[in-house]
Amino acid sequence: MASIIDDPNGRRRIQFVAPNGTRKTIRLGKIDRKSAEAINRHVEALLSAKVGGQPMPATRPLGSRASARR
């Protein structure tokens, strides 16, 4: 499970436990809560696939919003 953490300076980060048991942090910077939750869902999907021995889920890159609207 991944958690969204709000830092006092307005930045957000995601913390999760990697399959090898270490705690990892992804620093997101100053983004809105909705975007942080979307990234959090992607991280959780990747983690569950890795732990379950399943292939990685096919997701579109986060920067491809403009190309998806065409």
N, C-alpha and C positions, 0 to 999 in steps of 0.2 A: 504494500500500500504506500502510496506517495502522499505527502502532505504539503500544502501551500502555506508558507510562512510569510507574514507581513513584517518587514523590518521597520524600525522607527523612522527611518529616513524616506519612507514612501516606496521603497523597492520591495520586490517580491522574490522569493526563491522556493524551489521545490526540494524537499528532502525525501530520500527513500533508502531502503536497505537493499543493496545489490545481492545477487544470487550467492556471492561468496561470503556474505555476512557483514560486509563493511557498509557504513553509512555514507551515502553520496549526496552531494548538493549540486543543484543546477541553479545558477543565478540568472534570474529573468530580467532584472532591472525594473524600470518604472513602466509597468504595463497595467492595463485595467484587469479587474478580477475575472471577467468573462474569458479573456484571452489566457490568463493563467490557468483557469479551470480546463480549458481546451487542451493546453499543453500537458496538464496533469493527467488527463484521460489518455493521451498518447503514451506518456511514460508508463502508466499502469498497464496498458495493453502490451507494450513491449516487455515489461517485467513478467507479466503472466505468461506470455509466449515463451520467454527464455526459461522460466522455472518449469513450465509444463512440457518442455521439449518440443514445442510446436513451431512451425515456420513463423517468421515475423509477419505481422499483419501488413497488408498493402495499404499504405496511406499516402495521400498526396503531400508534398512538402508544404510547410507553412507559408512559404513565400510565393506560392502559386495561386493566390486568390484572383489576381487579375486575369490570368490565363483561364481559370475555371469559369469566368463569367462570359466568355466569348461564345 
